[in-house]
Structures are given as structure tokens and as C-alpha cells.
């Protein structure tokens, strides 16, 4: 009897551990898609690839590890948002506000970032490979010395 329970417990444990875990709150993802507003929402690790997020209000949102590949964030307000480790490959950020945001380890590969405000943002270990950056306080390369 004990052996059967242990085997069953082992199989159930493997199924649980093999199931992908998404941290994003599904209600918050729906709110973002429906209203274009999600202040303070938990969108961590959310799949927002190719999302049209023009003018969205994501102030204080948690987007840690979110996949925003190809997303259009034109005019988005990401003030004080946590984007640590987010993927913004080929994303479009024009006139976006990233004030006081956590942009550490963000992957901006081939992103277009124009006239974005990054005042006070933390920007450690960014990937800016092939990114187009204009009129934004993000520099590619070393110091000016």
C-alpha cells in the first residue's frame, strides 16, 4: 500500500513540476488587453508578443521577465515599472515614459527607441544589439573619455 502511494506521489510530483508556471495574473493581462490600463498590475513573465500597447498606462506594473517581442509601446507610460529581464526584441518604444523604471537586463535587440524618457531608470546589463536609439538617454558603447 505504501509503495503504491509513493509511486503515485512521485508521478503527480513530476506532472506538477513539468507544468509551465506563469506568474502573470490572468485578470491583469485581460484588464490590460481590454482597457489599455493596468497600473500596478502583475504582468511578470506575461506573453505579450506583438501586442498593440499604444498609449497604455503601466505605471508601477511588474513586467519582470515579460515577453514583449515585437510589441508596440508607442506613448506608453511605464513610469516606475519593473522590466528586469524583460524581452523587448524588435519592440517599438516611441515617446514612451520609462522614468524611474528598472530596465536591468532588458533585451532590446533590434528595438526602436525614439524620444523615450528614461530619467532615473536603472539600466544595468542591457542588450542593445542592433537597436535603433534616438533622442533617448541610452548610450551604446563605452564612456566619452
C-alpha positions as CSV (number, residue, x, y, z in Angstrom):
1,X,0.0,0.0,0.0
2,X,2.8,2.4,0.9
3,X,4.7,1.6,-2.3
4,X,1.6,2.4,-4.4
5,X,1.2,5.8,-2.6
6,X,4.8,6.7,-3.1
7,X,4.8,5.8,-6.8
8,X,1.6,7.8,-7.3
9,X,3.0,10.8,-5.4
10,X,6.2,10.6,-7.5
11,X,4.2,10.7,-10.7
12,X,2.0,13.5,-9.6
13,X,5.0,15.5,-8.5
14,X,6.6,15.0,-11.9
15,X,3.5,16.3,-13.6
16,X,3.3,19.4,-11.4
17,X,7.0,20.2,-11.9
18,X,6.7,19.7,-15.7
19,X,3.8,22.1,-16.0
20,X,5.0,25.6,-17.1
21,X,4.5,28.2,-14.5
22,X,3.3,31.7,-15.5
23,X,3.5,34.3,-12.8
24,X,1.3,36.9,-14.5
25,X,-2.1,37.5,-13.1
26,X,-4.5,36.4,-15.9
27,X,-7.1,39.0,-14.7
28,X,-4.4,41.7,-15.1
29,X,-3.5,40.5,-18.6
30,X,-7.2,40.7,-19.6
31,X,-7.5,44.1,-18.0
32,X,-4.5,45.4,-20.0
33,X,-5.9,44.0,-23.2
34,X,-9.4,45.3,-22.6
35,X,-8.8,48.8,-21.1
36,X,-5.3,49.7,-22.0
37,X,-4.7,50.5,-18.4
38,X,-3.0,48.3,-15.8
39,X,-1.4,50.5,-13.1
40,X,0.5,48.4,-10.6
41,X,-0.5,45.1,-12.3
42,X,1.4,41.8,-12.0
43,X,2.4,41.0,-15.6
44,X,5.6,39.2,-14.7
45,X,6.5,36.6,-17.3
46,X,3.4,37.5,-19.4
47,X,3.4,36.6,-23.0
48,X,2.7,40.0,-24.7
49,X,4.4,39.3,-28.0
50,X,3.3,41.5,-30.9
51,X,0.8,43.3,-28.6
52,X,-0.5,46.7,-29.6
53,X,0.0,48.6,-26.4
54,X,-0.1,52.1,-27.8
55,X,-0.6,54.7,-25.0
56,X,-1.1,52.1,-22.3
57,X,-0.8,53.1,-18.6
58,X,1.6,50.6,-17.0
59,X,2.8,52.8,-14.2
60,X,4.2,50.7,-11.3
61,X,3.5,47.5,-13.2
62,X,5.6,44.4,-12.7
63,X,6.7,43.2,-16.1
64,X,9.7,41.3,-14.8
65,X,10.7,38.6,-17.4
66,X,7.7,39.5,-19.6
67,X,8.0,38.7,-23.4
68,X,7.2,41.9,-25.3
69,X,8.9,40.9,-28.5
70,X,7.5,43.0,-31.4
71,X,5.2,44.9,-29.1
72,X,4.2,48.5,-30.0
73,X,4.6,50.6,-26.9
74,X,4.3,54.0,-28.6
75,X,3.4,56.6,-26.0
76,X,3.2,54.0,-23.2
77,X,3.6,55.2,-19.6
78,X,6.0,52.7,-17.9
79,X,7.0,55.0,-15.1
80,X,8.4,53.1,-12.1
81,X,7.6,49.8,-13.9
82,X,9.8,46.7,-13.2
83,X,11.0,45.4,-16.5
84,X,14.0,43.5,-15.2
85,X,14.9,40.7,-17.6
86,X,12.1,41.5,-20.0
87,X,12.4,40.7,-23.7
88,X,11.7,43.7,-25.9
89,X,13.2,42.3,-29.2
90,X,12.0,44.3,-32.1
91,X,9.7,46.3,-29.8
92,X,8.7,49.9,-30.7
93,X,9.1,52.5,-27.9
94,X,8.5,56.0,-29.3
95,X,7.5,58.8,-26.9
96,X,7.4,56.2,-24.1
97,X,7.9,57.1,-20.4
98,X,10.3,54.8,-18.6
99,X,11.1,57.2,-15.7
100,X,12.4,55.5,-12.6
101,X,11.9,52.1,-14.2
102,X,14.0,49.0,-13.6
103,X,15.4,48.2,-17.0
104,X,18.2,45.9,-15.7
105,X,19.0,43.0,-18.1
106,X,16.3,44.0,-20.6
107,X,16.9,42.6,-24.1
108,X,16.3,45.5,-26.5
109,X,17.7,43.5,-29.5
110,X,16.6,45.3,-32.8
111,X,14.2,47.5,-30.8
112,X,13.3,51.0,-31.9
113,X,13.6,53.5,-29.1
114,X,12.9,57.1,-30.1
115,X,12.2,60.1,-27.8
116,X,11.7,57.8,-24.8
117,X,12.2,59.3,-21.3
118,X,14.5,57.2,-19.1
119,X,15.2,59.7,-16.4
120,X,16.1,57.9,-13.2
121,X,15.8,54.4,-14.8
122,X,18.2,51.7,-13.7
123,X,19.9,50.3,-16.8
124,X,22.4,47.6,-15.9
125,X,23.5,45.0,-18.4
126,X,21.2,46.0,-21.3
127,X,21.3,44.1,-24.6
128,X,21.2,46.8,-27.3
129,X,22.3,44.7,-30.3
130,X,21.1,46.3,-33.5
131,X,18.8,48.6,-31.5
132,X,17.9,52.0,-33.1
133,X,18.1,54.6,-30.3
134,X,17.4,58.3,-31.0
135,X,16.8,61.3,-28.6
136,X,16.8,58.9,-25.6
137,X,19.2,58.8,-22.7
138,X,20.5,55.4,-23.5
139,X,24.0,55.3,-25.0
140,X,25.6,52.4,-26.9
141,X,29.3,52.0,-26.2
142,X,31.8,53.0,-23.6
143,X,32.5,56.3,-21.8
144,X,33.1,59.5,-23.6
145,X,36.7,59.7,-22.4
